[in-house]
Amino acid sequence: MANFANQVAFITGAGSGIGRATALAFAQAGAQVVVADIDETGGQQTVAEITEFKGAEARFIACNVANPEDVEAAVRQTVEQFGRLDIGINNAGIGGAYARLADQTCDDWNRMLSVNLSGVFYCMQFEIRQMLAQGGGKIVNLSSIAGVRGMIKGGPYSAAKHGVLGLTKTAALEYARQNIRVNAVCPVYTHSAMVDELISRSPEMEKRMRQVIPLGRFGQPEEIAQAILWLCSDENAFCTGQALQMDGGLTAG
Ligand SMILES: NC(=O)c1ccc[n+]([C@@H]2O[C@H](COP(=O)([O-])OP(=O)(O)OC[C@H]3O[C@@H](n4cnc5c(N)ncnc54)[C@H](O)[C@@H]3O)[C@@H](O)[C@H]2O)c1
């Protein structure tokens, strides 16, 4: 198991789902963890779960990733408290606005892009500035299988997640020589509030969603978290600019 002792992980959207599982996994592997989320209740719950691990340290910072001032302040507070920032997990994201392109509203488009794409951009900017100052770091961005394929009735989501991969690959090239590795994970349906909301609308839809995945099931947040830890680990130090598809075999076909 990778060891992240003496490393500080800044994780957005860690108040729920994949972000929470990732925060817990980093804490278990020895990291100090900053839980950055717009949802204080969920974020504090994650911190409470982390502090149950012996020796694990965590702090909640309220942060709306769509607001660059919030992101700048959150990264600054992280460094003030823990002295550094080694790992940035840009995970905060939203779903919703399921409609075909011609029926999408401009408000939904702007909302989706502001959180799922601009939010990742702002986080990367402030994380990278800090990593440059301290001599390196690791970033993992949450894209999606919708970041490598189209998504019927999910045009804005798919566009944002494709954009996340563009930012990931570009930053990997730009900062490789500064010892900053930047990768992405692309999960298929994974049990979380986001997906549970979607499938609660129709059991029939859940069945159809499960059937398209060769492994025959949805992912678990803990499985995505382990992929993220692996991408950040020193054992994986030659890997940068990659989009790891955590999709139960979907894109193999
Ligand atoms: N669950 C899936 O099937 C799936 C599949 C592919 C990709 N993803 C991506 O994984 C990431 C995590 O999703 P999840 O499934 O765990 O969802 P989730 O809804 O369980 O968690 C999302 C978290 O992000 C936070 N958040 C939302 N908007 C925010 C904002 N503006 N600023 C800060 N925090 C904000 C929420 O409060 C929540 O804690 C997202 O980027 C999502 O697009 C999820």
The ligand as a Tripos MOL2 file, in Angstrom:
@<TRIPOS>MOLECULE
LIG
   44    48     1     0     0
SMALL
NO_CHARGES

@<TRIPOS>ATOM
      1 N1        -20.4810    8.9890   -9.4890 N.am      1 LIG1
      2 C1        -20.2470    8.7550  -10.7740 C.2       1 LIG1
      3 O1        -20.8310    7.8780  -11.3910 O.2       1 LIG1
      4 C2        -19.2240    9.5700  -11.5080 C.ar      1 LIG1
      5 C3        -18.8150    9.1370  -12.7660 C.ar      1 LIG1
      6 C4        -17.8800    9.8760  -13.4490 C.ar      1 LIG1
      7 C5        -17.3340   11.0020  -12.9080 C.ar      1 LIG1
      8 N2        -17.7510   11.4230  -11.6760 N.ar      1 LIG1
      9 C6        -17.1560   12.6470  -11.1410 C.3       1 LIG1
     10 O2        -16.6200   12.3910   -9.8630 O.3       1 LIG1
     11 C7        -16.6780   13.5820   -9.0750 C.3       1 LIG1
     12 C8        -17.3220   13.2810   -7.7360 C.3       1 LIG1
     13 O3        -18.6440   12.8840   -7.9670 O.3       1 LIG1
     14 P1        -19.5110   12.0240   -6.9320 P.3       1 LIG1
     15 O4        -20.1760   11.0140   -7.7470 O.co2     1 LIG1
     16 O5        -18.6990   11.6310   -5.7690 O.co2     1 LIG1
     17 O6        -20.6080   13.1190   -6.5490 O.3       1 LIG1
     18 P2        -21.2240   13.5890   -5.1650 P.3       1 LIG1
     19 O7        -22.4120   14.3930   -5.5440 O.co2     1 LIG1
     20 O8        -21.3970   12.4490   -4.2300 O.co2     1 LIG1
     21 O9        -20.0880   14.5430   -4.5700 O.3       1 LIG1
     22 C9        -19.7710   15.7760   -5.1510 C.3       1 LIG1
     23 C10       -19.2190   16.6780   -4.0760 C.3       1 LIG1
     24 O10       -18.8410   17.9260   -4.7090 O.3       1 LIG1
     25 C11       -19.3290   18.9910   -3.8950 C.3       1 LIG1
     26 N3        -19.5230   20.1750   -4.7340 N.ar      1 LIG1
     27 C12       -20.4890   20.3780   -5.6690 C.ar      1 LIG1
     28 N4        -20.3560   21.5960   -6.1920 N.ar      1 LIG1
     29 C13       -19.2950   22.1770   -5.5790 C.ar      1 LIG1
     30 C14       -18.6700   23.4420   -5.6990 C.ar      1 LIG1
     31 N5        -19.1210   24.3780   -6.5620 N.pl3     1 LIG1
     32 N6        -17.5880   23.7020   -4.9310 N.ar      1 LIG1
     33 C15       -17.1360   22.7620   -4.0390 C.ar      1 LIG1
     34 N7        -17.6990   21.5670   -3.8760 N.ar      1 LIG1
     35 C16       -18.7680   21.2790   -4.6450 C.ar      1 LIG1
     36 C17       -20.6330   18.4830   -3.3060 C.3       1 LIG1
     37 O11       -21.0100   19.2390   -2.1690 O.3       1 LIG1
     38 C18       -20.2630   17.0420   -2.9900 C.3       1 LIG1
     39 O12       -19.7030   16.9330   -1.7000 O.3       1 LIG1
     40 C19       -17.4390   14.6030   -9.9140 C.3       1 LIG1
     41 O13       -16.5150   15.4510  -10.5740 O.3       1 LIG1
     42 C20       -18.1740   13.7500  -10.9180 C.3       1 LIG1
     43 O14       -18.4630   14.4470  -12.1100 O.3       1 LIG1
     44 C21       -18.6830   10.7290  -10.9570 C.ar      1 LIG1
@<TRIPOS>BOND
     1     1     2 1
     2     2     3 2
     3     2     4 1
     4     4     5 ar
     5     4    44 ar
     6     5     6 ar
     7     6     7 ar
     8     7     8 ar
     9     8     9 1
    10     8    44 ar
    11     9    10 1
    12     9    42 1
    13    10    11 1
    14    11    12 1
    15    11    40 1
    16    12    13 1
    17    13    14 1
    18    14    15 2
    19    14    16 1
    20    14    17 1
    21    17    18 1
    22    18    19 2
    23    18    20 1
    24    18    21 1
    25    21    22 1
    26    22    23 1
    27    23    24 1
    28    23    38 1
    29    24    25 1
    30    25    26 1
    31    25    36 1
    32    26    27 ar
    33    26    35 ar
    34    27    28 ar
    35    28    29 ar
    36    29    30 ar
    37    29    35 ar
    38    30    31 1
    39    30    32 ar
    40    32    33 ar
    41    33    34 ar
    42    34    35 ar
    43    36    37 1
    44    36    38 1
    45    38    39 1
    46    40    41 1
    47    40    42 1
    48    42    43 1
@<TRIPOS>SUBSTRUCTURE
     1 LIG1         1 GROUP 0 **** ****
